[in-house]
Amino acid sequence: MLKSEEIKKLFELFESIVTKIEGVECWNARELQKTLGYTQWRNFENIVEKAKDACKNAGENVAYHFADVSKMVEIGSGAEKEIVDILLTRYACYLIAQNGDPRKEQIAFAQNYFAIQTRRAEIIEQRILETERVEARAKLRETEKQLSGVLYERGVDDKGFAIIRSKGDKALFNLDTIKLKRKMGVPQSRPVADFLPTVSIKAKDFAAAMTAENVQIKDLQGVPAIEKEHVDNNLGVRKIMIERGLVPENLPPAEDVQKVERRLKADKKKNLINQKTN
């Protein structure tokens, strides 16, 4: 069992050998080898190879996480020798620790150290993605508000706008609103956009923005002409998505964006309180 003093010492040691290259945290394999208690490079290299296999099996880019490099080291009398080395990402270090001998105190510590740090990175990434989705939904809401204003000036009331928007959704998703909601498990009282993945929200926003622009450029009037324009724009966006391997109606639904937004706001409030008390 590691004592608190030993844990603190190991923590400081692991933090001292990290470096940043182009904004990415990296560990030098030769330094990590010693930190993990391996005296022979060939023994440590076997662990690295196992970690590479695990990386490949996880579908990750091995060359990115394990970057081969070389460096010169002194061998005595001022002479130097070139040796191979590897730059390791945090994820690579995590895999190495998982494949190491847990009986070594350094390995046992590293398994927890890199697992926690990797989890932190995943949480940050997830938070960024959630923020992007909330912002995309807000942007779509604003674009549709602007489109509604443009259409109102051209003789389209709220009922007409709802019809145009519904026809646009059918063109984009190849399903009418009722069927789309049923397929995605969206409550009838809620907008489909609240449950769409970010790429679909942005697709709707792009089509709506084009409609708002073209209605003014082409000086379109009334529901039929504007409806055709909106349908054509959504069909165009759908075509692009399908060409890129994204079928809008087959993309999995996302978490209720309102719940995501509430969670982000609660986290922000909690963080502010923690900063004040620390």
Legacy VTK file of the C-alpha trace (Angstrom):
# vtk DataFile Version 3.0
C-alpha trace
ASCII
DATASET POLYDATA
POINTS 278 float
0.000 0.000 0.000
1.448 3.345 -1.065
1.677 5.960 1.668
0.517 9.527 1.116
4.103 10.799 0.990
5.024 8.222 -1.657
1.933 9.084 -3.688
2.803 12.782 -3.557
6.370 12.046 -4.609
5.259 9.883 -7.543
2.694 12.481 -8.585
5.321 15.198 -8.695
7.672 12.873 -10.592
5.113 12.076 -13.293
4.188 15.742 -13.612
7.856 16.754 -13.924
8.514 14.664 -17.046
5.519 15.824 -19.084
6.101 18.236 -21.957
3.893 19.945 -24.512
4.455 19.659 -28.248
2.128 21.702 -30.451
-0.307 21.917 -27.552
-0.390 18.149 -26.911
0.845 16.712 -23.611
3.591 14.142 -24.247
5.849 11.882 -22.237
9.273 10.754 -23.388
9.353 6.925 -23.391
12.944 6.750 -22.146
12.077 8.940 -19.172
8.808 7.117 -18.536
10.699 3.818 -18.568
12.804 4.891 -15.595
9.845 6.482 -13.821
7.929 3.221 -14.061
10.831 1.277 -12.604
12.118 -0.507 -15.721
15.917 -0.650 -15.887
16.156 -2.316 -19.302
14.780 -0.624 -22.434
14.107 -3.960 -24.136
11.806 -5.026 -21.278
9.954 -1.731 -21.389
9.738 -1.914 -25.181
7.763 -5.167 -24.868
5.192 -3.331 -22.753
5.057 -0.537 -25.316
4.328 -3.028 -28.116
1.435 -4.503 -26.118
0.114 -0.982 -25.565
0.324 -0.296 -29.302
-1.739 -3.415 -30.002
-4.352 -2.255 -27.489
-4.388 1.165 -29.140
-4.912 -0.378 -32.575
-7.668 -2.663 -31.289
-9.428 0.388 -29.838
-9.513 1.924 -33.318
-7.097 4.725 -32.428
-4.252 6.092 -34.564
-1.147 4.332 -33.237
1.262 6.685 -35.018
-0.365 9.687 -33.323
-0.215 8.270 -29.784
3.183 6.566 -30.222
5.408 8.874 -32.299
8.815 7.381 -33.119
11.723 9.794 -32.643
15.465 9.569 -32.061
17.909 11.488 -29.933
21.633 11.698 -29.241
23.049 10.589 -25.893
26.578 10.769 -24.511
28.433 7.447 -24.254
31.628 8.767 -22.705
34.677 10.822 -23.678
32.426 13.351 -25.377
31.192 10.815 -27.921
27.494 10.562 -28.737
25.237 7.799 -29.940
21.820 7.982 -31.588
19.105 5.971 -29.846
15.453 5.394 -30.668
12.779 6.961 -28.504
9.017 7.450 -28.548
6.839 10.437 -27.759
3.753 9.221 -25.926
0.394 10.907 -25.501
-1.459 10.646 -22.201
-3.612 7.904 -23.711
-0.506 5.962 -24.769
0.887 6.225 -21.243
-2.419 4.963 -19.874
-2.242 1.892 -22.141
1.385 1.252 -21.156
0.467 1.412 -17.474
-2.428 -1.001 -18.038
-0.030 -3.484 -19.647
2.667 -3.126 -17.008
3.349 -5.207 -13.905
0.884 -3.984 -11.227
3.162 -5.399 -8.512
5.469 -2.456 -9.203
4.404 0.491 -7.053
5.150 2.883 -9.887
2.902 0.906 -12.262
0.086 0.692 -9.725
0.274 4.460 -9.267
0.512 5.121 -13.021
-2.555 2.991 -13.751
-4.636 5.242 -11.510
-2.843 8.472 -12.415
-3.323 8.131 -16.172
-6.824 6.640 -15.836
-8.009 9.671 -13.879
-6.260 12.154 -16.147
-7.623 10.427 -19.255
-11.103 10.510 -17.758
-10.702 14.237 -17.128
-9.796 14.742 -20.786
-12.875 12.746 -21.834
-15.084 14.864 -19.561
-13.663 18.067 -21.023
-14.185 16.774 -24.566
-17.770 15.775 -23.756
-18.459 19.185 -22.234
-17.121 20.924 -25.351
-19.351 18.776 -27.580
-22.392 19.446 -25.401
-21.710 23.196 -25.422
-21.376 23.111 -29.208
-24.766 21.381 -29.503
-26.503 23.840 -27.175
-25.023 26.744 -29.124
-26.059 25.176 -32.440
-29.634 24.811 -31.167
-29.678 28.448 -30.049
-28.328 29.493 -33.452
-31.072 27.526 -35.245
-33.697 29.149 -33.038
-32.353 32.595 -33.962
-32.174 31.757 -37.688
-35.759 30.490 -37.704
-36.837 33.644 -35.887
-35.189 35.755 -38.590
-36.736 33.588 -41.313
-40.170 33.992 -39.722
-39.730 37.775 -39.775
-38.708 37.763 -43.434
-41.660 35.566 -44.358
-44.130 37.664 -42.375
-43.151 40.688 -44.480
-44.020 38.616 -47.574
-47.504 37.572 -46.592
-46.779 34.385 -44.644
-48.484 34.044 -41.231
-47.583 31.704 -38.362
-49.620 28.853 -39.832
-47.943 29.271 -43.205
-44.497 29.368 -41.589
-45.237 26.132 -39.700
-46.245 24.445 -42.968
-43.090 25.650 -44.749
-40.855 24.504 -41.914
-42.587 21.107 -41.794
-42.162 20.623 -45.553
-38.493 21.549 -45.189
-38.021 18.916 -42.483
-39.673 16.286 -44.657
-37.302 17.151 -47.497
-34.265 16.937 -45.218
-35.220 13.779 -43.309
-37.390 12.063 -45.952
-40.086 11.676 -43.264
-42.952 13.888 -42.170
-42.810 15.399 -38.681
-45.103 12.825 -37.048
-43.150 9.845 -38.395
-39.811 11.480 -37.602
-40.856 12.144 -34.004
-42.070 8.585 -33.652
-38.824 7.194 -35.039
-36.666 9.353 -32.770
-38.881 9.001 -29.683
-39.566 12.730 -29.513
-42.603 13.844 -27.436
-45.340 15.265 -29.668
-45.281 18.572 -27.784
-41.569 19.129 -28.355
-39.658 20.356 -31.436
-37.676 17.698 -33.283
-34.617 19.959 -33.226
-34.323 19.572 -29.432
-33.414 15.911 -29.942
-31.287 16.099 -33.086
-27.523 15.512 -33.099
-25.396 18.604 -33.671
-24.762 17.924 -37.366
-28.517 17.710 -38.083
-29.209 20.911 -36.148
-26.556 22.691 -38.209
-28.017 21.195 -41.391
-31.445 22.647 -40.576
-29.839 25.977 -39.698
-27.944 26.104 -43.007
-31.079 25.346 -45.041
-33.130 27.937 -43.129
-30.412 30.578 -43.561
-30.322 29.944 -47.331
-34.092 30.266 -47.516
-34.069 33.571 -45.644
-31.378 34.895 -47.986
-32.907 33.655 -51.244
-36.427 34.818 -50.380
-35.066 38.354 -50.326
-32.699 38.005 -53.291
-35.381 36.414 -55.485
-38.136 38.616 -54.019
-40.386 35.602 -53.377
-43.943 36.165 -52.152
-46.532 33.853 -50.576
-46.462 30.305 -49.227
-46.163 28.253 -52.473
-43.068 30.016 -53.831
-41.303 30.216 -50.481
-42.211 26.615 -49.636
-40.581 25.424 -52.872
-37.462 27.437 -52.091
-37.223 25.968 -48.582
-37.804 22.425 -49.798
-35.136 22.819 -52.488
-32.627 24.112 -49.942
-33.285 21.202 -47.578
-33.006 18.719 -50.440
-29.670 20.291 -51.357
-28.381 19.952 -47.794
-29.643 16.362 -47.647
-27.792 15.544 -50.865
-24.522 16.850 -49.428
-24.972 14.875 -46.197
-25.752 11.626 -48.009
-22.743 12.101 -50.293
-20.632 12.324 -47.133
-22.140 9.134 -45.706
-24.615 10.839 -43.367
-28.269 9.849 -43.786
-30.156 12.415 -41.654
-33.076 10.193 -40.601
-30.727 7.354 -39.633
-28.537 9.377 -37.282
-29.251 8.450 -33.645
-31.238 10.963 -31.588
-29.363 12.960 -28.976
-30.219 13.808 -25.383
-32.884 16.450 -24.840
-30.962 19.674 -25.455
-32.889 21.427 -22.675
-31.575 18.908 -20.149
-28.050 19.370 -21.508
-28.343 23.139 -21.213
-29.618 22.914 -17.613
-26.737 20.584 -16.714
-24.141 22.923 -18.221
-25.611 25.891 -16.358
-25.661 23.940 -13.076
-22.034 22.878 -13.556
-21.014 26.455 -14.301
-22.775 27.695 -11.180
-21.149 24.977 -9.052
-17.713 25.787 -10.446
-18.171 29.477 -9.628
-19.123 28.588 -6.048
-16.108 26.277 -5.720
-13.761 28.997 -7.007
-15.110 31.443 -4.426
-14.693 29.003 -1.554
-11.187 27.821 -2.573
LINES 1 279
278 0 1 2 3 4 5 6 7 8 9 10 11 12 13 14 15 16 17 18 19 20 21 22 23 24 25 26 27 28 29 30 31 32 33 34 35 36 37 38 39 40 41 42 43 44 45 46 47 48 49 50 51 52 53 54 55 56 57 58 59 60 61 62 63 64 65 66 67 68 69 70 71 72 73 74 75 76 77 78 79 80 81 82 83 84 85 86 87 88 89 90 91 92 93 94 95 96 97 98 99 100 101 102 103 104 105 106 107 108 109 110 111 112 113 114 115 116 117 118 119 120 121 122 123 124 125 126 127 128 129 130 131 132 133 134 135 136 137 138 139 140 141 142 143 144 145 146 147 148 149 150 151 152 153 154 155 156 157 158 159 160 161 162 163 164 165 166 167 168 169 170 171 172 173 174 175 176 177 178 179 180 181 182 183 184 185 186 187 188 189 190 191 192 193 194 195 196 197 198 199 200 201 202 203 204 205 206 207 208 209 210 211 212 213 214 215 216 217 218 219 220 221 222 223 224 225 226 227 228 229 230 231 232 233 234 235 236 237 238 239 240 241 242 243 244 245 246 247 248 249 250 251 252 253 254 255 256 257 258 259 260 261 262 263 264 265 266 267 268 269 270 271 272 273 274 275 276 277
